[in-house]
Amino acid sequence: MFKLLIKSVRSRLLPVSLVIITLMASMVLLLSIERIQKATETGFNQSISGVDAIIGPRSSSLELVLYTVFHLGRPTNNITMKTIDDIRQRKDIEYLVPIALGDSHRGFRVIATEQDYFKYIKYSSDKSLSFSAGQAFNDISGTVIGADVAKKLNYQVGTKIHISHGSSQTVAKKHDDFSFEVTGVLEKTGTPIDQAVFVDLKGYELIHLGWQSGTKIFNLKQLDFSTLSQEELTPKTVTAAFVGLKSKLTLFRFAADVKKYPNEAISAVIPGIALSELWSMVGIVDQGFELLSWIIIIISLIAMVSLIISSIDNRKREMTIYRANGATPMYLSTLVILEAVFIGLTAIIGAIIFVTLVTYLATEQLNLILGITPEFDWISWDEAKIFAIILIAGILSSLVPAIIVFKKNLHHTLS
Amino acid sequence: MILTTKDLRYTYQNGKIIHFPDIELDVGKKVLIVGYSGSGKTTLLNLIAGALKLQKGEITLAGKKYAALSSSQLDKIRADNIGYIFQTLNLIPFLSVMENIELGVRFSKNRRSNVSDLTQEIVRLLTSLGLSKKVLDTSVNQLSIGQQQRVAVARALLGQPALVLADEPTSALDRESANNFLNELSSTFDTSKQALLMVSHDLSLAPYFDQVIDITNKNV
C-alpha cells in the first residue's frame, strides 16, 4: 500500500509539494516563534543569577536591567558613590558590586567594577564565573575580557588594549594615553558577560581624569600616577550596583528602603520582576504571532483536504482499477488517510529541519544582538505535542475525503 | 459451472428496463455477447462483476449466489475470481508495466497463491501476448495502444481467475490488430481453468468464441 501511495503522490508531485510546503511553512513559523521566545526568555533569565537587586537612578526598572545586565541601551543618569557607600553599610547586604558603564572597546561594552564582581556575580542558575586563562585584575591597569571578546579579537593574557570614550554607537574617542593589560579571560557563559571588557573602577576613573564633558583636556602621560591619592582615583559616581542580600526574605523591605533613600532619587530593581514585565509585554506580540500561525496551519489543513478531495475526482481511473481488481472501499479510504499522514509527516520532518536551521541562525543573531547564547532542544515535549495535534488534525480532516471514497460505488466509475 | 445468470433484470434511473438473457458458462468456454451501443452489455458485465447492485434475478459465481453476499464478500469474490478487461485501457499511468500487471493479484491471496514466481509468470503472459520482457520496467505511457491493451489483458489473466470479463477490448483496434489480439488472448487463456465472457457490438468476432448471445433478442 505504501509503495502505491508513494507512486501516486509522485504522480501529483507539484500540488502535493505545495501543500506540504504551506503546512511546513506554517509549522516553521509557529515553532520558530515558540523556540526563539522561550530561548530568549531562558537566555535572559540565565544571564544573571545570585543578584537580588540592582540599585540605580530612579527610572524604568526594565530599562535599568536592560542596560546593566544585557548592555542594551545607555544609562541616562548615574548615582553617587556616597549613596553606594551608605547602602553598603546595611547589615542585610551580603555583597554590593558597583558598576560604571559608558565606554567601549572595539564595539564591546566596558564595565568598570570591583574584583568582587567575579566572586559574586553568577549566571545560569548559580554558576560562578571562572577563568579560562589568567585571573581577575588586581591593579588599576588590569582588565578581564569575556570569552567572545578574546575569541573575536584574538586577545590573550598580556595583550594591551586601549578603551574608547563612549559606546560603540557614538563616535568614540580613544583613551589612548593609558593602556590596560589583559590579566584574565573568562570562560564562555552564553550571556552578555562574554561580550564585555571589565576594568577596575579606579582605572576607569583614572582614564577619565583628563576628560571633561566628553572632551579630553589633558594627556595622562603628563601625570605622575604616584602622586595621585586613592581618593582622587575613587569614582564620584557609578551607573548602578548589583546587590546580594543575606536573606531573600528581606528583599522587598530592602527595595522599599532604597526607594525611600533621602539623599538621592534611586530605586532597587528586582531583576526577575523586571524581566517578567518584559515577557508580559513581549507575550502579547507572541500570542498574536502564535494565533496567526495556528490560523495558517488550519488553512494549510483545509488546503490539504481540498487537494485530496479534488484529486479523488482526478484519480477516478486509479481508484476504479484498484476496486475492479478487488481493492475494498476500506483499502482505498485507508490509502487516502495514509496520504494525509504522509503529507503531515513530511511537513513535520521538513519543519523540524527548517526550525533547527532557523534557530541556529537565531542563536547567532541573539548572540550578536543580546549577547545570549540560548541552547535549543532537538525537539521539545511541547513541540512534539504541537506536531501530534497537527498530525491528528490532518488525519481527522482526511476522513472527509476518505468517507467520500468509501461511499463511491464502483459502477459510477467503471466503464 | 463457473457462472450462471437467471432472469436478470435491471432498471435504470430513467426507468428503462433491460431483461438479460440467461447465461451458463463453464470452464474452458468462451462466450461473446453482442448488442448495439446502449443495449446494456456493460451493465451486464458490471452486474456479473458485482459492481452494480443486483436488482432482480440471480447470479451465481463459483458456487456463490450474489443475493446472499455482503458488499465486502462481493469484493472478495471479484478479487478472487474475476479478471476484468475494460473497454478503455485503464492502466495506471504512474506505474510500470510490471506493477500494472501485478495489480491483478495484489488484492487476492487466492489469485496470488496461483502464481509461484510472479515475475516469471508476468513474463510468460507478456511473451504469449507478443510483448518482450524488456517492457517490464517501462512506464505504460511509453507503450502503443495495442501494447497497452496486451498489458491490460495480462493483468486480467494473472493468477488465473476463473472468469475473465472483457468489455469491448477490440473497439479501439483495427481489424487486423483485433484478430491478432483475439488470437493471442485465446492462446494465453487457460481452457482447463478459466472461462471468458466478452461483450462487443462486432458480430464478426464470433469465430473466436464457442457461443454467441445476442443481448437484445435473448437469442443464442
Interface residues (C-beta under 8 A of the other chain):
Chain A: L4 K7 S8 R10 S11 R317 E318 T320 I321 Y322 R323 A324 N325 G326 A327 T328 P329 Y331 N409 L410 H411 L414 S415
Chain B: T42 N46 A49 G50 A51 L52 S71 S72 D75 K76 R78 A79 D80 Y84 F86 Q87 T88 N90 L91 I92 P93 F94 L95 E99 L103 G104 R106 F107 S108 R155 D167
